[in-house]
Amino acid sequence: MALTRRTTLLAGAVLGAAPLLSGCSDDSGTPAARQTAAAERLRAAAAGDSTRLLARYDATLAAHPALGPRLGPLRAEVARHAEAFGARPAGGPEGSAGPSAPGASGRPGAPEESGASPKAGAPQKAAASKKAEDGSGASGSGVPGDEKAARGALADAERRLADARTRTLRTAPPELARLLASVAAAGAAHAYLLTAAG
């Protein structure tokens, strides 16, 4: 078979286009893997933040049980937010469900297992309860002794976390950004509700 001008041009076009086509192939596995890993780190950080906020609610409720009707619904929402970010469910106060961050111990907001026995916290809880009863302040958990100040401290924590989540929106992938924005808006509403008179 003789080489015709048409076959030569066709072969040249195919050979010339081969490098261009290989440049368009999906060889972006490494950047995509980095983006996925970054999104997972962001999601885990958000779960940890929500779990720590949940622990603040638990500490405030332990120090000020009279705030239960007001803080209970907000605490439940924070628990749902933590679960939406991937925190595992664990026991909360009085047997209610609450999450724990991935990799954390079974107690919300508790530090990683340090070998301490579960009964080691019992004297601290008793001291916190006593301080809350006599109004002298909360335990070493940082909960103010005054109910209004305790609500204010929770509102500040909600506000700071909502602001931090808003700042991370531009680096988050779209689906996670929507979740972060929604939870940040809820946190801002919680801050308002915690400081509202009533």
C-alpha positions, 0 to 999 in steps of 0.5 A: 500500500502506497503512502498517500498524502491523505494517510500521511496527514492523518498519521501526523495529526494523530501523532501530533495530537497524542501529547495534547490529549495526554495532557488533558487526561485526569492525572490530578490524583495527587491534588485531588487527594490533597483536597480530600485530605484537607477537607477531612481535616477541616471536618474533623476540626469542626467536629472537635470544635462542636464537641468542645462546645458541647462539653462547655454546655455540659459543664454549664448545666452541671454548674447551673442545673436551673438553666436546663430548660433554657440550655437543653434545646441549644445543647441538643442542636450543638450535639446534632452539629457535632454529629453532622461533622462526623463526631461519634455519639456518646453519652451526655449528661443524664444519659442524653446522647451527645457526640465525641470527636473522632479519636476522643474518649467516650466522654464529650470534650474529655481529653484523650485517655490518660489512665485515670479511672472513671471515678476520679472525676467524682470528687470534682463533680461534687465540688462543682455542685457544692460551689454552684449551690452556694453561688461561690463560683463554678469548678475549675471548668471555667464556668462562672458562678453567676447564671447570667455570666455563665450564659454570657460565657456560652454566648461568647464561645458560640460567637467565637466559633461561629466567626471561626467557621465563617472564616474557613468557608473560603477554603472548604469544599462546597458541601462542607462550606454549606454545612459550616455556614449553616452551623455558623448561622445557628451558632450566631442565633444561639449567641443571641438567644443566650444573651436575650433577656428572659 
